[in-house]
């Protein structure tokens, strides 16, 4: 019995340490994002908003929004042309379909690879996930949000998707930007109360 209690205690302590480490990771991610918005040259904010900017509004980070998604690879899928806010289209190829569960609900998202970035140095493994959900127009940007990730170094058939790092497209802050519009197939029938608010 004593060994069982010690094991439970050790597991609890490990989980607590991992949670603290993850919360620190999210904190650092948000500091980095805020610093980007504060930087005059790189900020998407108009000059009038930049002057009064202090921080982006974030949801409290919750573990349930960091999911281990099962991948169904679609390497040979035809090129998909995703419409952007400028009325044009951008070429992407579906890398995989990611399936995961949040609050007991099975969900899926198409993960894309940009054809224009695919052969650009530093972006060879970049993956893009534009999505919409039930929070849009309420607590998050009406037009949806984005997730960035990378092709896993080891092919396990799974990928980590962290909605606590979901962010708004630049056109949510400034009309001069042209942004991809999340396709209809990437609608999540649930409120994703994670990442950047609007």
Secondary structure, 3 states (H helix, E strand, C coil): CHHHHHHHHHHHHHHHHHHHHHHHHHHHHHHHHHHHHHCCCCCCCCHHHHCCCCCCCECCCCHHHEEEEEEEECCCCCEEEEEECCCCEEEEEEEEEEEEEECCEEEEEEEEEECCCCCCCCCCCEEEEEEEECCECCCECCCCEEEEEECCCCCCCEEEEEHHHCEECHHHCCCCCCCECCCHHHEECCCCCCCECC
